[in-house]
Each structure stands twice: as C-alpha cells, then as structure tokens.
Amino acid sequence: MEIIIAIAMLTGVFCYYQNNKIVITNIKLKQKINNKVRIAQISDLHSKEFGKNNDILYKKIIEQKPDIIVATGDLIDSSMKKLDEIIEFCSSINKDIPMYYILGNNEMRCSRVSEIVEKLKKNKICVLENEIESIEVKGNKINILGLAEKRIDEGELFYSKVNSRYGTENIEKIFSRLERLDGIKIVLSHYPENFEYVEEGAYSKYNFDIMFSGHAHGGQFILPGIGGIFAPGQGLFPKYYKGVYGEKNKLIVSRGLGNSGFPLRLFNRPDLVIVDLI
C-alpha cells in the first residue's frame, strides 16, 4: 500500500511539473536587419494563471527583455473564465512591452467576442483583425499582419474538429498588401496547418518572413522518437506542433501555455517562445 501511495504522489508531482513549470524555447533566425530584435510569443493560455495574476509568467517574459510580444490566440478560453484577469495581465505587459494580439478559435466562438476585443483595445492592446501594423524597432521596419480566421466547415462535435478548417475571406488581397511593404514581414495566424494546408490555400506561397502560430498544444503528449500525438485541425501525429518549419519563409509554432478540453500535458511543458532576429 505504501508503495502505491508513493507512486501516486510521485505521479501527481510529475504531472503538476509538466503542466505548470514554464520552459523557454529559444529560436534564432537570420534576417536582413540593422540591429537584433527579440520577439516573445505567448499562445493558448486558455485563461490559465501561473501564480496570482499570472505574476510568474509576467516575470518570465520581462526577464527575457523582448522588444515586442505577439499573442497568437486563445489566451482567453471560450468559457470566458477569468476574462478581466487575463486582460489585466495583458495590459500590464503591454505597458512595458508592446503586444500584438490575434483571436484564436476560443475567442472567436464566444458569444461576447466583441466584448473581448473592446476590453483589449480599451487597455491599449493592439488587436489585429486582418490588419497590418507597421512599426519601427531598433531602426528596423517591421510589418505585422494579424489574421482573424473563422470556422469555414460544419459540425460542432469534438471529433468533427479533428479536421476542422479556419480561414478568412479575401486572403490574397490581404497578403498582397503585406507583400508590397518594405521591411520584415510577420504573419500572426492561430492555425499552423494553414502554412501548407492545401496547395491553393497555403499561406507559405506568399512573400513574408515569419509566421507565428499556436493551436496545436504541442501535440498534447510528446513521445520520444514519435513526436506530438494529436492536434486540432491536424489530427493524429500532426506535422506542425512545435518549433520551426519552412524554408524560404518560416513557421514558428508555440506549444502553448494552458490546456483546453483535455487537462494534461506530457513531456510538453508550458511554452514561452523567444525569437531573436539576427
């Protein structure tokens, strides 16, 4: 009995560690820039809190001294749990480091999505909905396109979401605006599968430098020698679940910070992504 209790306690400690101890993923990308730029990516928080008022996550981000932060969706869960607390957390960071925020499928399916956007904007957070924000960072011009992608297939049951598709109208016109701009071109899309989902709709065919995405939750479980197990929109053994992909343009996928639906991560700790453009 004592052995069983000890195993249960060790398992509990291990699971807590896997789901609550943030790890930093450092990525370096060569770009044509004047001075190094550091970008922090946060994604798929799902209203989770790391410490009171997300103080632990806040300190982790500030310690990395990023120049900008990109928030790639689902920071707020569809239940709208802790809505004001998460917006206050984003606002606190935004006072120190500018944040550029896109909506994920969870925010999009909220009946009060307009309230979420209004509150974010009221706190001076830049919410991009098929819009481009052009900024200057350390003598570098950076253009950030944030996509507002909506469900474009049918069905609401969990298993129908395995191959669910999200997109936006006039995508060629939106990317054409980005392609005409000088400087670094960044795309924020919640859905990594849209990078090369289908040939005629793949974002990777457009001229940009980096696409930041989340949504895949790191495949939920990452098994040695196998990789991520499951991601919404990609199903079993997803192609895009963490790290860097692509050749002429790059896709960076965050493993996310929280959970939605299934409450356990395995060998897949909460992920704060730090990208240095050098």
N, C-alpha and C positions, 0 to 999 in steps of 0.2 A: 504493500500500500504506500509506504514512504517513497519508494522508487517511482511509483505512478504519480504521486503528488509532485515530486521533484521534477519529473519530465514535463508535467503540465505547467509548472511555474516557469521552467526554462523556455518552453514553447511560447508562453504568454509574453515573457520578456523579449524574446526574439521577434515576435510579431509586432510588439509595440515599437521596437527599434526600427524594424523595416518600414513602418508606416508613419513614424514621427521624427526621425532624425534626418534632417535635410543634408543632401550631398550636393556639392558644387561641380558641375560639368564645365570644364574649361575648353574652349574651342578657339583656335587661331586661324584666321583666313587672310590671305594676301589680297589686297585691293589697291587700286591706284588712288592713294590718298596723300595728303600733305602731312598729317600727324595722326598717330594712333588713336583710334576711337574704341571705347569699351561699351558694349551693349549688354544689359541684363534682360533676360527673358523669363517672365513668370506666366504660368498657364495652368488651367484646370485645378484651381484651388478648391472649387466646389464648396465655398463658404466655410472651409476648414480654418481653424485657428491654431497657430503654433505659438503657444503662450498667450497670455492675456493681451487682447487687442493685436494679436499677431506680432508681438514685440520681438520674438525670436527671429521670425522671417524678416522683419524690418531691419534688425541689426545685421543679419547676414547680407542683405542687399547693400546697406550703407557701407559695410566693411570692404566690399568689393570695389567701391568708388566708380560705379558706371557713369557714363556721360548721359545716357538715356535708358529708359526702360520700355520694353514692348510687352504688352499684356495680351496674349493670344487667345482669349476667350475662356468661358466657363469659370471665371473667378467667383461668380455668383451662381449658386445652384438653382435649378428650376423651382425648388420649393421656396425660394427667396429667403431661406433661413439666414439670419444674421446679415440681412441686406445692409442696414445702416452701419454695422460694424465693419464690413468689408469695404464699403465706400469710404468710411473714415480712414481705414488703413491705406487705401489707395491715395486718398487726399494727403495724408501725412507724408508718404513717399514723394508724391508729386511736388510738394513744397520744397523738397531738397533736390530731386532729380526729375526732369520732365518725363511723364508717362504717356504712351500712345496705346490706346485700348481699342480692341475689336470685340464684338459679341460672338460668343460660341453658340452651339445649339441649345444649351441650357438657358441662357439669357433670352435667346430668340423665341423659345416656346413658352416663355412666361406670359401670362395674360396682362401683366403690368410691365412689359418690356419698355414702354415709353417712359414709365416712372424711373426705371433703372438708368436709362440714358439721360434723362433730365437731371437726376441727382448727381450722376458722374460729371456732367457738364457744369452744373452749379458749383461743384467743387474744383472747377478749372482743369479737369482731366480731359485730354484731347481724345474724344471718341470719334473714330473714323468709320464712316459707313459709305463704302465705295468712293472714298475721298482720298486726296493726296495732300499730305502736309510736307512742305519743303522747308528745311531748317538748315542752319549752319552750326557745325560742331567742330571746334578747334581748327577753323579755317577750311573745313570740308563741307561741301554742299551735300546734304542727304535728303532724298525724297522718299517718303514713307507712304505707301498705298495700303490702306486698310480696307479689307473686303467684308461686306455684310452678306453672308451666304445663307440662303434659306433652303428648307427641305424641298426637293423637287421630285420626290417619288411619293408613293402612297403607303399607308399602313402605320399603325402606332404600337403594335405589339413588339416586345423586346426582340424577338428573333427576326422580325422584319427589318430591324435596324442594322443587322449584320452587314447587309449590302446597301444601306441607305445612302442616298446621294444628296449633296448640298451644293448649291451653286448660286450664281447671280446673273441677272439679265444684262445684256449689252457688255459682256465681258471683254470682247475685242476692243470696243470703244474705250473702256476703262484702261486697259493695258496700253492702248495706243497713246493715251495722254501721258502715261508714265514713261513710255519709250522715248518721247520727244524731249524729255528733260535731261539736262546735264547733271553730272554728279553721280553719287552712289544711289542705286535704286533698290529699295527694300519693299517686299510684299509681306503683309500680315494676313494669313489665311488660317482659320482654325483647323482646316482639314488637310492633312498631309497627302492623302490619296489623290487630291486634285492636282498635285505636282505632275503626275503622269498617269492620271486615271484612265483616260481613253485618248487615243491619238488626236482626235479633232478637238477635244476639250482640255487638253493638258496645259497647265499654266507654264510648264517648263519651255514651251516653244516660244514664249515671249522674251524680249530682251530686258532682263533685270539681273541684279547681282545675287541677292539672297532672299529666300522666302522662309519666314518663321511660322511654325505650326505647332499644334498640340494634339488634343483629341484622342490620341491612341493610348494614353495612360501607360506608355512603356510596354504595351502588351500585357499589362496587369501582372503576370508572372513572367520572369525571365529565367529560363533554364539554361545552364551551361551547355554549350555545344548545339543548342536548339534555337535560343533567342526568345523573343516575345511570343506569348501564346495566343492572345486574342486582342483585337482592336475593333471598335465600332467603325463601320464603313469599309473595313478590310477583312474582317472575319478571322479565321484561324491562321496562325503563323504570318502575321502582317509583314509586308515588305518594309513599310516605314513606321518605325516605332521608337527610335531614339537616335540621337547623334546627327551626323552629316551625310547627305546624299547628293548626287548630281555631279556634273562635270562643268559645262560652260556656265551654268548658274547653279547655285547651291540651295539645298533644302536643309533647314535645321529643325529637328523635331524634339521638343521638350517631352520628357516622360511625365510631366505634371507634378502637382504638389498634393492634391487630395484624391478622394475617391467618389465615384458616383455609381449607385446601384450595388455592385459587388464591393464589400467593405475592406478587402485585404489585398495588399501588395506583397510580392515575394521576390527577393533579390532585385528589388526595384524601388529603392528608397526615393522619397520626395526630392524633386529635381529643381535646382536653381541653375539656369544656364547662363554662363558668362562668355560672351564672344568678343574677342579682340580683333579688330580690323587693322592690319599692319601693312 
